């Protein structure tokens, strides 16, 4: 009987110790970071840093029904200059950017009807190109690639065909249209984009704009002589001075279209 009780007590003690050790381990695991810098990859370290950054509150756009409506369609380059455009046009126009990043013409064809909605826009300032010309692992997707042997998101023929469709769809809205040329970038940017692609895609787009009587805002020509000064190193994006310069030119085109 004594032996049996000792056995039961021993098993109970082991179970308690095991459960306690498990709970401590679980608690420790819960309080520990998912990985340490020594154990994680550089990519995981970047994600951890991004997670710690405070999120910027979304800017609330107040619509004044007495003012003309301006729609800006574009990728992250336009996302960079739109707040500055909005500030410069305060009291003169409602400036709205399409939700999120317009990316390439593939997404443009899918989403343009939603972005236009049932609003009769007074001016639409738009661009596609920077995403179309980048290399991806699978054409038509945003699966970025740094390998120039991989396909482009939309090769030049596809981009041209898509732009022709998008230009007609935009014209049907009745707004004054302004096409912004795709801005330049240096060699070595990631995902892979060869510097000469920007000129090739702009040339194709310009033929379509000319055929449709669409005004051209040459942001490419504006930036090209001052890339080293206005662009982030080995990057397609711009510093605040670059975004400000583009915003000022965009505003001039919009005001002209509005007859102001």
Secondary structure in CASP SS format (residue, H / E / C, confidence):
PFRMAT SS
TARGET T0000
AUTHOR 0000-0000-0000
METHOD secondary structure of the structure
MODEL  1
X C 1.00
X H 1.00
X H 1.00
X H 1.00
X H 1.00
X H 1.00
X H 1.00
X H 1.00
X H 1.00
X H 1.00
X H 1.00
X H 1.00
X H 1.00
X H 1.00
X H 1.00
X H 1.00
X H 1.00
X H 1.00
X H 1.00
X H 1.00
X H 1.00
X H 1.00
X H 1.00
X H 1.00
X H 1.00
X H 1.00
X H 1.00
X H 1.00
X H 1.00
X H 1.00
X H 1.00
X C 1.00
X C 1.00
X C 1.00
X C 1.00
X C 1.00
X C 1.00
X C 1.00
X C 1.00
X C 1.00
X C 1.00
X H 1.00
X H 1.00
X H 1.00
X H 1.00
X H 1.00
X H 1.00
X H 1.00
X H 1.00
X H 1.00
X H 1.00
X H 1.00
X C 1.00
X C 1.00
X C 1.00
X C 1.00
X C 1.00
X C 1.00
X C 1.00
X C 1.00
X C 1.00
X C 1.00
X C 1.00
X C 1.00
X C 1.00
X C 1.00
X C 1.00
X E 1.00
X E 1.00
X E 1.00
X E 1.00
X E 1.00
X E 1.00
X C 1.00
X C 1.00
X H 1.00
X H 1.00
X H 1.00
X H 1.00
X H 1.00
X H 1.00
X H 1.00
X H 1.00
X H 1.00
X H 1.00
X H 1.00
X H 1.00
X H 1.00
X C 1.00
X C 1.00
X C 1.00
X C 1.00
X E 1.00
X E 1.00
X E 1.00
X E 1.00
X E 1.00
X C 1.00
X C 1.00
X C 1.00
X C 1.00
X C 1.00
X C 1.00
X C 1.00
X H 1.00
X H 1.00
X H 1.00
X H 1.00
X H 1.00
X H 1.00
X H 1.00
X H 1.00
X H 1.00
X H 1.00
X H 1.00
X H 1.00
X C 1.00
X C 1.00
X C 1.00
X C 1.00
X C 1.00
X C 1.00
X E 1.00
X E 1.00
X E 1.00
X E 1.00
X C 1.00
X C 1.00
X C 1.00
X C 1.00
X C 1.00
X C 1.00
X C 1.00
X C 1.00
X E 1.00
X E 1.00
X C 1.00
X C 1.00
X C 1.00
X C 1.00
X C 1.00
X C 1.00
X C 1.00
X E 1.00
X C 1.00
X C 1.00
X C 1.00
X C 1.00
X C 1.00
X C 1.00
X C 1.00
X E 1.00
X C 1.00
X C 1.00
X C 1.00
X H 1.00
X H 1.00
X H 1.00
X H 1.00
X H 1.00
X H 1.00
X H 1.00
X H 1.00
X H 1.00
X H 1.00
X H 1.00
X H 1.00
X H 1.00
X H 1.00
X H 1.00
X H 1.00
X C 1.00
X C 1.00
X C 1.00
X C 1.00
X E 1.00
X E 1.00
X E 1.00
X E 1.00
X E 1.00
X C 1.00
X C 1.00
X C 1.00
X C 1.00
X C 1.00
X C 1.00
X C 1.00
X C 1.00
X C 1.00
X C 1.00
X C 1.00
X C 1.00
X C 1.00
X C 1.00
X C 1.00
X H 1.00
X H 1.00
X H 1.00
X H 1.00
X H 1.00
X H 1.00
X H 1.00
X H 1.00
X H 1.00
X H 1.00
X H 1.00
X H 1.00
X H 1.00
X H 1.00
X H 1.00
X H 1.00
X H 1.00
X C 1.00
X C 1.00
X E 1.00
X E 1.00
X E 1.00
X C 1.00
X H 1.00
X H 1.00
X H 1.00
X H 1.00
X H 1.00
X H 1.00
X C 1.00
X C 1.00
X H 1.00
X H 1.00
X H 1.00
X H 1.00
X E 1.00
X C 1.00
X C 1.00
X C 1.00
X C 1.00
X C 1.00
X C 1.00
X E 1.00
X C 1.00
X H 1.00
X H 1.00
X H 1.00
X H 1.00
X H 1.00
X H 1.00
X H 1.00
X H 1.00
X H 1.00
X H 1.00
X H 1.00
X H 1.00
X H 1.00
X H 1.00
X H 1.00
X H 1.00
X H 1.00
X H 1.00
X C 1.00
X C 1.00
X C 1.00
END
